């Protein structure tokens, strides 16, 4: 019974990941717009343009949040947003190196939201944007980059052939490998 339930839910994993990405990105962008523009609600304290660190944090939150929400350069934007939230937690909520001593526990030091954003964005950096994203459209239906020729159904690529022949996982490209042209 559990296997059937797991199989049913597995078919929704990419849309669920996309929905999580969109909501988290929009909420993160709203935190940035609050710091930069005082919208949709005013920031708890006035933030002067260009001031360190709050104005710059707001800029990162707005830009990264919008990129994450639309699914453009999601892995990079989510990794940067995750790092910003880790810095925010250790600098503002639980400063172990400087500032007044605060409790280690996130429920007491007010860092729950920062930690949830940090690990949520770290998961998006690892898992990708999901099916409903600009990144998925750029890769195209064949799973390659947007300019890739369509694959024939039943065709075996050299990478798949290598996997079958050696039983070893195919080699993965680097960070920018999706932008390289394939060799024919």
C-alpha positions, 0 to 999 in steps of 0.5 A, a space after each residue: 500500500 505504501 509503495 502505491 502511495 509513494 508511486 502516486 505522489 512521485 508523479 507530482 514531485 516536479 510540479 510540487 518542487 515548482 510550486 515550492 520554488 515559486 512561493 519561496 521565491 516570491 516571499 523572499 522577493 517581498 522581504 527584499 522589496 520591504 527593505 528597499 521600498 517599504 512595500 508591501 509593508 514598511 520595514 521595522 526600521 528605516 533603511 538608507 539606500 546603499 547602507 551596509 548590510 540591510 540595503 544590500 541584503 534587500 537587493 540580494 533578496 529582491 533579485 534572487 527571489 525574483 529569479 528563483 520565482 520565475 525559475 531563471 538561473 535557479 541553482 545559482 540564485 538559490 545558492 546565493 540566497 542560501 548563503 545570504 541566509 546562513 550569514 544572516 543567521 550567524 551574524 544577526 540571530 546567533 552571533 557566536 563571534 561578535 555582538 551580544 550573546 544570544 541563545 543557540 536555539 532558533 525558536 529563542 533567537 528569532 532565526 527560524 525563518 532564516 534557517 528555513 530559507 537557508 535550507 530550502 534554497 540549498 535544496 533548490 540549488 541541489 534539486 533544480 527548478 522543476 518543470 514549471 520554470 524558464 530553466 526547464 524551457 531553456 533546456 528544451 524538451 530533449 533535456 539539452 540546451 535550448 538550441 539542441 536538435 530534438 532527439 529521435 524517440 528510441 535513439 541512444 545517445 553516446 552518453 547512454 551507450 557508454 553507460 550501457 557498455 560500462 555499467 558506470 554512471 555517465 560523466 557529468 559536465 561542469 557548471 557551464 556544460 549546458 551552454 556548450 555545443 554538442 560534438 557530432 
